[in-house]
């Protein structure tokens, strides 16, 4: 059974769920990923007991949802998506991000559902500009730290662990550096827009 593909084990379990063979397939399948999922949870929350609890919850969710797995992706991809979402939600519930008055205007949250069509178009352009600035100005660590903290709303200590940052300030240092770069880039962009000569001038 050890040589069977993950997806084959899923099918064996679904075909024979209430039999010893079905349970053995499930045990083999989950056993392959238990350690990796536990380490992922530990990196996010930083506490072993909490990580073990989250790991059990992840596998319970996977168990309950196995009949919805259609093989459109690898089983590992499907399982890690469950782990990622569950652990991120747990980390966010433990530490909500406070508002940061120094955050550049380009990263202000915009509730597009409350905007008229013209404002929605402006918001879309603003987000596209933000994405372009991040891609062009930040290194890989800075970009990942910004996305994990501001998009996924993970607390800084979780971002530090997830990115395996060993410096004393962890993710905070990466985000401070990123904000400085983005602020300079944004200011250059605004200055360039202001100095564009008018047609016929």
N, C-alpha and C positions, 0 to 999 in steps of 0.2 A: 504493500500500500504506500510505502514511503516514496516510490517512484511515480505515483499517480499525480497528474496535474491537479492544481487547486480546483479548477472548474469541474473536473471529473469527480472529485470528492463531493463537491456540492450536489452534483446530480445523483450520486450514490445515496447521499443522505435524503434527498427529496424523494427518491424512488422507494427507499426502505427506512423511513424515518423512525418507525416504532420497533425496528429489529436491532439485534446486536450489531449486525453489519453496518446499519445506518448510523448508529451511535458511534461506532468505531471510526467511521469516515469523518464524522463531525469532530471527534476528539483529535484526530490526526490533523485536520484542517486548522482548527483553532490553535492547536499546539505549535504549529509552524510559526504563528504570528504573535503569540502571547508576549514573548519577551520584547519584541520590537514595538508593539503597541504600548506596553508598559513603559519603555524608555521614552517614547514620544510623549506620553502623558506626564512623565516625570520632568521632562524638559520644559513643558508648558507651565505646570503648577509648582514645581520645586519642592514638593513634599511627598515622601514615599507613601505614607498611608493614604493620602488623598489620591495619589497616582494609581495605587492599587485598586481603590474604590472605583475610580474612573475607568480603569481597564476592564473591570468586571461589568460595568454599565455598558461600555462599548460592545463587548462580546454579547451581552444580553440583547442589545439593540440589533446586532448583526444576526443573532439566532432568530429573533422574531421576524426579521426582514428577509431571511434567506429565500423564501418563496418568491420574493420580488426581484431577486437577482436573475437577470436575463442573459448574462454573458456578453453584453455589449462592450464591456471593458474587462480588464483582468480582475480577478477576485481581490487581489491585493490592493488595487486602485480603489475599488468599491469599499473595502474595509477601512483603508486609510482615510477616505473621505468621511466616513462615520466618525472615526477617531478624531480627526481634525475638528469637525464641527462641534462634537461633544466637548472636547477639551477647551476649545476656544470659548465656548459659551460658559463653561465652568470658570475659566480664568476671568472673563469679563464680569461675571456675577460677584467675584471676590473683590475686584478692584476696578471701579469705574474711573475713566480718565477725566480729570478736572479740566475745565476750560483753560486754554493757554492764550493770554492776550497778545503774546508775541508772535503767534502763528501768522504767517503771511496771508494776506487777503485771498490769494489764489486758492488757499486750502479751506476757506470758510465753507461750512456745510450749507447746501442749498436744497431746500425741500421743493423739488421740481413739481410735485403734485399741486402746490399752491400757486404756481406761476402761470401767467398767461403764455400763449404760444411764442410771442416775441421774447419774453424773459426766459422761457425754456431753451430757445435757440442760443441765447447769450450764455446760459448756464452750461449748455453742452460744449460751446466753444471754450469756456473757461476751464472746464475739466480736461478738454483736449490739450489746452495750453499747459496745464499743470502736468499732465502725463508726459508731454514732450520735454518740458523742463527737467523733470525727474530723470527721464531716459538720457538726456544730453549732459546733465550737470553732475549727477551723483554716481558714486561708485556702487558696486553691487551691495555691500553691507549697508550703506546709507539708504539705498532705495528699499531694500528689504525691511529695514528697521522702520522707515516711514510708513510703508504699506501695512506692516503688522500692527503698528501702534495706532495709526489714524484710520486706516480702512477697516482692519479687523478688530480694532479697539482692544488689543491686548495690553495689559500693564507693562511697564518698562522692564520689570524683573523677569517677566515671562519671555519678552523679546530677547533679553540678554541670554537667557538659558537656551532658547530655541536656536539662536544664531551662534551659540558657543563663544561668546565674546569674553575674553579674559582680562581686558583692561579694567581698571578700578571703577570707572564711571559707566561701563557697560553700554547699553543701548542709548542711554541719555547722551553720551558723547557723540555717538553717530548721528543722532537726531539734531543736536545743536549744530554740528558741522553741516548737515544737510540743509538746515534752515538758513544758515548763513549763505551757502552757495545759492540756494533758491532765491533768497532776498536780493542778492547781487544780480542774478540773472533776470529777475523780474524788474528790477530798477533799470537795467540796461535796456530791456524790452520796452518799457514805458518811455524812457528817454528817446529811444529810436523812433517810436511812434509819434512823439511830440515834435521831433525835428524833421519829419517828412515834409518836403516842400509841397505846397499846394499846387495843383494843376494850373498852368497859366501864370504862375507867380514867378 
